[in-house]
Amino acid sequence: MRLLPWSGPGGKPCYLSTDDSDGYVSRLADHIEAMQLGAADKLREEALQILEGRRIDDEEDMALLAARLAGALGDVLRVANSRGHLLAKRAPS
């Protein structure tokens, strides 16, 4: 079972049950994971620039940055969890 990089109704995790790692849904999941990781990396760079330059003058802006970072971290953790399960499945016993 592969944990997909999106949630189902009610925020529940979605899983894919297939042995075909080159199927449409698997490739779509790979693409979305790559986009999520890229977005998280860009956001991390932006956050570092903001924090180093102390360019946030407003508590509301800081709260927005924190919310965006938390969302990106959630995406990255989901990808890591999914890939960790895939690696464990492929590892020799």
C-alpha positions as CSV (number, residue, x, y, z in Angstrom):
1,M,0.0,0.0,0.0
2,R,1.4,3.4,-1.0
3,L,0.4,6.5,1.0
4,L,-0.6,9.1,-1.6
5,P,0.4,12.7,-1.3
6,W,-3.2,13.9,-1.0
7,S,-6.0,13.4,1.5
8,G,-9.4,12.0,1.0
9,P,-12.7,13.1,2.3
10,G,-12.5,14.4,5.9
11,G,-8.7,14.7,5.6
12,K,-8.3,10.9,5.8
13,P,-5.2,9.4,4.2
14,C,-5.5,7.9,0.7
15,Y,-3.6,4.7,-0.2
16,L,-2.9,3.0,-3.5
17,S,-2.8,-0.7,-3.7
18,T,-0.9,-1.8,-6.8
19,D,2.3,-3.6,-7.9
20,D,2.6,-1.3,-10.9
21,S,4.9,1.5,-9.9
22,D,4.6,2.9,-13.4
23,G,0.9,3.1,-13.5
24,Y,-1.0,6.4,-14.0
25,V,-1.8,7.0,-10.3
26,S,1.7,6.1,-9.2
27,R,3.2,8.5,-11.7
28,L,0.7,11.2,-10.7
29,A,1.7,10.7,-7.0
30,D,5.4,10.9,-7.9
31,H,4.8,14.2,-9.8
32,I,2.8,15.7,-7.0
33,E,5.4,14.6,-4.4
34,A,8.1,16.3,-6.5
35,M,6.0,19.5,-6.7
36,Q,5.4,19.4,-2.9
37,L,9.1,18.9,-2.1
38,G,10.1,21.7,-4.5
39,A,7.5,24.1,-3.0
40,A,8.7,23.3,0.5
41,D,12.3,24.0,-0.5
42,K,11.4,27.4,-2.0
43,L,9.3,28.3,1.1
44,R,12.2,27.3,3.3
45,E,14.5,29.6,1.4
46,E,12.0,32.4,1.5
47,A,11.5,32.0,5.3
48,L,15.2,32.1,5.9
49,Q,15.5,35.3,3.9
50,I,12.6,36.8,5.8
51,L,13.9,35.8,9.2
52,E,17.5,36.8,8.5
53,G,16.4,40.2,7.2
54,R,13.8,40.6,9.8
55,R,11.5,41.8,7.1
56,I,8.3,40.8,8.9
57,D,6.8,43.8,10.7
58,D,3.5,42.3,11.4
59,E,2.3,39.5,13.6
60,E,-0.2,38.5,11.0
61,D,2.5,38.1,8.4
62,M,4.5,35.9,10.9
63,A,1.4,33.8,11.5
64,L,0.9,33.4,7.8
65,L,4.5,32.3,7.3
66,A,4.2,29.9,10.2
67,A,1.0,28.4,8.7
68,R,2.7,28.0,5.3
69,L,5.7,26.4,6.8
70,A,3.5,24.0,8.8
71,G,1.6,23.0,5.7
72,A,4.8,22.4,3.8
73,L,6.2,20.4,6.6
74,G,3.1,18.3,6.6
75,D,3.5,17.6,2.9
76,V,7.2,16.7,3.3
77,L,6.4,14.4,6.2
78,R,3.7,12.6,4.2
79,V,6.2,12.1,1.3
80,A,8.9,10.8,3.7
81,N,6.4,8.5,5.4
82,S,5.2,7.2,2.0
83,R,8.7,6.7,0.6
84,G,9.9,5.1,3.9
85,H,7.2,2.5,3.5
86,L,8.1,1.9,-0.1
87,L,11.8,1.5,0.8
88,A,10.9,-1.0,3.7
89,K,8.8,-3.0,1.3
90,R,11.7,-3.2,-1.2
91,A,14.4,-4.0,1.3
92,P,15.7,-7.5,1.4
93,S,14.7,-9.4,4.5
